[in-house]
């Protein structure tokens, strides 16, 4: 796995997962959690970023999507399932059909 270089504004967000593409060389997906303190009253957010390799390190290319949740357990469950979702499941989540408690930006 390559080393990850984050921009300053993302360094305080919780790293949930980093997935290196098995089929596209130099491509990665970064999953971050914002407002992930259970004591925090703000809605938890899962942010998904596309990574690209620059000088043998992963760097953020662009944010792909942000999912806002009504509660912390729903965000954790979604984040755990995200790397294994089918394209259809992800499309449904983006269009807020499933899971029912996701707010899509």
URFEN-V757104 format. One record per backbone hydrogen bond with DSSP energy under -0.5 kcal/mol. CO is the residue of the C=O (numbers start at 1). NH is the residue of the N-H. E is the energy in kcal/mol with one decimal. If there is no record, write none. Layout:
co: {CO:CO}
nh: {NH:NH}
e: {E:E}
This chain:
co: {3:4:5:7:7:8:10:14:14:17:18:19:23:24:26:27:28:29:30:30:31:31:32:33:34:36:37:44:45:45:46:47:48:48:49:50:50:51:52:52:54:56:57:58:59:62:65:66:67:68:71:72:73:74:75:76:77:78:79:81:82:86:87:88:89:90:91:92:92:93:99:101:102:103}
nh: {58:6:60:10:11:11:13:16:33:31:20:29:25:27:53:21:51:19:32:49:16:17:47:14:45:38:40:69:34:47:67:32:64:65:30:61:62:28:54:59:57:3:54:5:52:50:48:105:46:103:75:76:77:78:79:80:81:82:83:84:85:90:91:92:93:94:95:97:98:96:102:70:104:68}
e: {-3.1:-0.6:-0.7:-1.9:-0.7:-1.0:-1.4:-0.6:-3.1:-3.1:-0.5:-2.8:-0.6:-1.7:-1.2:-2.6:-3.3:-3.0:-0.5:-2.8:-2.5:-1.9:-2.9:-2.2:-2.6:-0.7:-2.2:-2.8:-3.0:-0.5:-2.9:-2.8:-3.3:-1.5:-2.5:-3.3:-1.3:-1.7:-0.5:-2.5:-1.2:-0.6:-3.1:-3.0:-2.5:-3.2:-2.9:-1.6:-3.0:-4.8:-1.5:-2.4:-2.3:-2.4:-2.6:-2.2:-1.8:-2.0:-0.6:-1.4:-1.4:-2.3:-2.4:-2.3:-2.1:-2.7:-1.9:-2.7:-0.8:-1.5:-1.3:-1.3:-0.6:-3.3}
